[in-house]
Amino acid sequence: MTDQDPAPPVIQTRAIVKSFAGVQALRGVDFAVHPGEIHALLGQNGAGKSTLVKILNGVHKSGSYSGEILVDGKPATFASTSEARARGVGYVPQEIEVLEQLSVAENVFAGHTGLGRGMIISRRRMEAETRALFQDLGLAIDPRLLVASLTSAQRHLVMIARALSFKPARADARRADRLAVRCRGRAPVPGAAPTEGAGQDDDLHHPPPAGSAGHLRPRHGAARWPGRRRDRARGF
C-alpha cells in the first residue's frame, strides 16, 4: 500500500448471512468502519443489529454463519470473544454485565492475564493500571470501590473501560483518551473506530451523532450513508 492508497477499514464484513432455526436474521450484509470514523448502525428491533455485532465479536462463532470478516483488510475468523479481542475487536453490550461483589479494578481486568505470577494476581498492580486507564479516560471512579456501590451510568463506564483495557484496534492510550472525549463531546477519534447502535426507524430522523450511518432492515443488508445523509427515503 502506497502513501496515496486509502487505509483499509478497521473492520469489515462481506455478504454475511445468518439464520436461526430456519429464520434468516441477516441476508448478505456488507458493513465497514474506517479508521477514525464514528459509525451509527440503525434499525428497528429484529433488524439484526445485535446479531451482526455478536458475529463481529465472536459471540456467534465462525462457521455458524456464511460470509467474511476482515480486520485491517485481512481475513479473520473468531471462535470466541477472546479471539476477537486478540485481534483488537471490543464489544460493550447494552445490558450491564458486571460482577457487583467485585471491585471496579477487578471488573476492568476480568479475563486479563499477565498481572501477576502464575495464578496469583497482583491487586496493587491491577488497581494502579485501572487508575492510569481511568486517568486517560477522564473517569473519576475509585478502582477500589465495589461495583455494587456504583450508579448505572458508572457501571456502563466501567464496561467501556474494560473493553478499552484489551487495547482495541488502533486505540492506544492517547486514542483511548480521545475516545472518552468523543463519548462525552462527540469528537472524532483518529485511528479508533467506534460503532453505535440505535433501535428504531425514527432514529433515521434523530440518529446518534456520527460521521456515517448504516440502516439495517430485517433479513436484509445494510444501506450506508456518509456524513449526515440519513433521510427516510434512502433508508427504505
C-alpha positions as CSV (number, residue, x, y, z in Angstrom):
1,M,0.0,0.0,0.0
2,T,1.4,3.4,-1.0
3,D,1.1,6.7,0.9
4,Q,-1.7,7.6,-1.6
5,D,-3.7,4.4,-1.0
6,P,-6.5,4.7,1.5
7,A,-6.3,2.7,4.7
8,P,-8.5,-0.4,4.7
9,P,-11.5,-0.4,7.0
10,V,-10.6,-1.2,10.6
11,I,-13.3,-3.9,10.5
12,Q,-15.5,-5.0,7.6
13,T,-18.0,-7.7,6.6
14,R,-18.8,-9.1,3.2
15,A,-22.0,-10.9,2.4
16,I,-22.8,-12.1,5.9
17,V,-25.8,-14.5,6.1
18,K,-27.0,-15.8,9.5
19,S,-30.1,-17.9,10.3
20,F,-31.7,-19.1,13.5
21,A,-33.9,-22.2,13.3
22,G,-34.5,-21.7,9.6
23,V,-35.3,-17.9,10.0
24,Q,-32.9,-15.7,8.2
25,A,-31.7,-12.9,10.5
26,L,-29.1,-11.4,8.2
27,R,-29.0,-11.6,4.4
28,G,-25.9,-10.6,2.6
29,V,-24.8,-7.8,4.9
30,D,-21.8,-5.7,3.8
31,F,-20.5,-3.5,6.6
32,A,-17.4,-1.4,7.1
33,V,-16.0,1.1,9.7
34,H,-12.9,3.1,8.7
35,P,-10.1,4.4,10.9
36,G,-11.3,7.4,12.9
37,E,-14.9,7.0,11.8
38,I,-17.8,7.1,14.2
39,H,-20.5,4.8,12.7
40,A,-24.1,4.6,13.7
41,L,-25.8,1.3,12.9
42,L,-29.6,1.9,12.8
43,G,-32.6,-0.3,12.5
44,Q,-35.8,-1.4,14.2
45,N,-36.0,-4.2,16.7
46,G,-35.3,-7.5,15.0
47,A,-33.3,-6.0,12.1
48,G,-30.2,-7.9,13.1
49,K,-28.0,-5.2,14.7
50,S,-27.1,-7.3,17.7
51,T,-26.6,-10.4,15.6
52,L,-24.2,-8.6,13.4
53,V,-22.3,-7.1,16.4
54,K,-22.1,-10.6,18.0
55,I,-20.7,-12.0,14.8
56,L,-18.0,-9.3,14.7
57,N,-17.1,-10.1,18.3
58,G,-17.0,-13.9,18.2
59,V,-20.2,-14.5,20.3
60,H,-21.6,-16.2,17.2
61,K,-18.7,-18.4,16.2
62,S,-17.1,-18.7,12.8
63,G,-18.9,-21.4,10.9
64,S,-22.3,-20.5,12.4
65,Y,-22.8,-18.0,9.5
66,S,-21.6,-17.5,6.0
67,G,-19.6,-14.6,4.7
68,E,-16.3,-13.0,5.5
69,I,-14.9,-10.7,8.3
70,L,-11.8,-8.6,7.6
71,V,-9.8,-6.7,10.3
72,D,-7.4,-4.1,8.8
73,G,-8.0,-5.6,5.4
74,K,-7.0,-9.2,6.5
75,P,-9.5,-12.1,6.8
76,A,-10.4,-13.0,10.4
77,T,-12.3,-15.8,12.0
78,F,-13.4,-15.8,15.6
79,A,-14.3,-18.8,17.7
80,S,-14.7,-16.8,20.9
81,T,-14.8,-13.2,22.2
82,S,-11.2,-13.7,23.5
83,E,-10.1,-14.4,19.9
84,A,-11.9,-11.2,18.7
85,R,-10.2,-9.2,21.5
86,A,-6.8,-10.6,20.4
87,R,-7.4,-9.0,17.0
88,G,-8.5,-5.7,18.6
89,V,-12.3,-6.0,18.4
90,G,-14.0,-4.9,21.5
91,Y,-17.7,-5.0,22.5
92,V,-19.7,-3.1,25.1
93,P,-23.3,-4.6,25.2
94,Q,-26.3,-2.5,26.1
95,E,-27.1,-4.7,29.1
96,I,-25.0,-4.1,32.1
97,E,-22.6,-7.0,32.6
98,V,-20.6,-6.5,35.7
99,L,-19.7,-8.5,38.9
100,E,-21.3,-6.4,41.6
101,Q,-19.4,-8.0,44.5
102,L,-16.0,-7.4,43.0
103,S,-14.1,-4.1,42.9
104,V,-14.0,-1.8,39.9
105,A,-10.4,-2.8,39.2
106,E,-11.3,-6.5,39.3
107,N,-14.2,-5.9,36.8
108,V,-12.0,-3.9,34.5
109,F,-9.3,-6.6,34.4
110,A,-11.6,-9.7,34.5
111,G,-10.2,-12.1,31.9
112,H,-6.8,-10.5,31.7
113,T,-3.5,-12.4,32.1
114,G,-0.1,-11.2,32.9
115,L,-1.0,-9.2,36.0
116,G,0.9,-11.4,38.4
117,R,3.0,-14.5,38.8
118,G,1.3,-17.8,37.8
119,M,-2.2,-17.9,39.3
120,I,-1.5,-15.1,41.7
121,I,-2.9,-11.7,40.6
122,S,-1.3,-8.5,41.9
123,R,-4.1,-6.4,43.3
124,R,-1.8,-3.4,43.7
125,R,-0.8,-3.6,40.0
126,M,-4.4,-4.1,38.9
127,E,-5.6,-1.1,40.8
128,A,-2.6,1.0,39.6
129,E,-3.3,0.1,35.9
130,T,-7.0,0.8,36.4
131,R,-6.3,4.2,37.9
132,A,-4.0,5.0,35.0
133,L,-6.6,3.9,32.4
134,F,-9.3,6.0,34.2
135,Q,-7.0,9.0,34.2
136,D,-6.5,8.6,30.4
137,L,-10.3,8.4,30.1
138,G,-11.1,11.2,32.5
139,L,-13.1,9.0,34.8
140,A,-13.2,9.9,38.5
141,I,-14.0,6.5,39.9
142,D,-12.0,4.9,42.7
143,P,-10.8,1.5,41.4
144,R,-11.1,0.0,44.9
145,L,-14.8,0.6,45.2
146,L,-17.2,-2.3,44.9
147,V,-19.2,-2.1,41.7
148,A,-22.4,-2.7,43.7
149,S,-21.9,0.9,45.0
150,L,-21.8,2.5,41.5
151,T,-24.7,4.1,39.6
152,S,-25.9,2.5,36.4
153,A,-24.1,5.2,34.3
154,Q,-20.8,4.5,36.2
155,R,-21.2,0.8,35.6
156,H,-21.5,1.4,31.9
157,L,-18.3,3.5,32.0
158,V,-16.6,0.6,33.8
159,M,-17.7,-1.7,30.9
160,I,-16.3,0.8,28.3
161,A,-13.0,1.0,30.3
162,R,-12.9,-2.8,30.4
163,A,-13.3,-3.0,26.6
164,L,-10.5,-0.4,26.1
165,S,-8.2,-2.2,28.6
166,F,-7.9,-5.0,26.0
167,K,-6.4,-2.5,23.5
168,P,-9.0,-2.5,20.8
169,A,-7.8,-2.0,17.2
170,R,-5.6,1.1,16.8
171,A,-6.8,2.6,20.2
172,D,-3.7,3.2,22.2
173,A,-3.8,5.2,25.4
174,R,-3.9,8.6,23.7
175,R,-6.6,7.5,21.3
176,A,-8.5,5.9,24.2
177,D,-8.3,9.3,25.9
178,R,-9.8,10.9,22.8
179,L,-12.4,8.2,22.6
180,A,-13.5,9.2,26.1
181,V,-13.8,12.8,24.9
182,R,-15.8,11.6,21.9
183,C,-18.1,9.7,24.2
184,R,-18.8,12.9,26.1
185,G,-18.4,15.6,23.4
186,R,-18.7,13.6,20.2
187,A,-15.3,14.4,18.6
188,P,-13.9,12.0,16.0
189,V,-11.0,9.8,17.1
190,P,-8.1,9.3,14.7
191,G,-7.5,5.5,14.3
192,A,-10.1,4.2,16.6
193,A,-13.5,3.2,15.1
194,P,-16.4,3.2,17.5
195,T,-19.8,1.9,16.3
196,E,-23.1,3.0,17.9
197,G,-26.4,1.2,17.7
198,A,-29.9,2.7,17.7
199,G,-33.1,0.7,17.8
200,Q,-36.0,2.4,16.0
201,D,-36.7,3.5,12.4
202,D,-37.4,7.0,13.8
203,D,-33.7,7.2,14.6
204,L,-33.2,7.9,10.9
205,H,-34.6,11.3,11.7
206,H,-32.9,11.7,15.1
207,P,-29.8,9.5,14.9
208,P,-26.9,9.5,17.4
209,P,-24.1,11.9,16.4
210,A,-21.9,10.0,14.0
211,G,-19.7,10.5,10.9
212,S,-21.6,7.9,8.9
213,A,-24.6,5.6,9.3
214,G,-26.0,2.3,8.1
215,H,-29.6,1.3,8.2
216,L,-30.1,-2.5,8.8
217,R,-33.5,-3.8,7.8
218,P,-34.9,-7.2,9.0
219,R,-33.4,-10.0,6.9
220,H,-31.8,-7.5,4.6
221,G,-28.4,-5.9,4.0
222,A,-27.3,-2.5,5.4
223,A,-27.7,0.7,3.4
224,R,-24.9,3.1,4.2
225,W,-24.6,6.9,4.1
226,P,-21.5,9.1,4.6
227,G,-21.8,12.1,6.8
228,R,-25.3,13.2,7.9
229,R,-27.2,11.9,4.8
230,R,-29.8,9.7,6.5
231,D,-33.2,10.5,5.1
232,R,-36.1,8.1,5.4
233,A,-36.5,7.7,1.6
234,R,-32.9,6.3,1.3
235,G,-33.4,4.1,4.3
236,F,-36.2,2.2,2.6
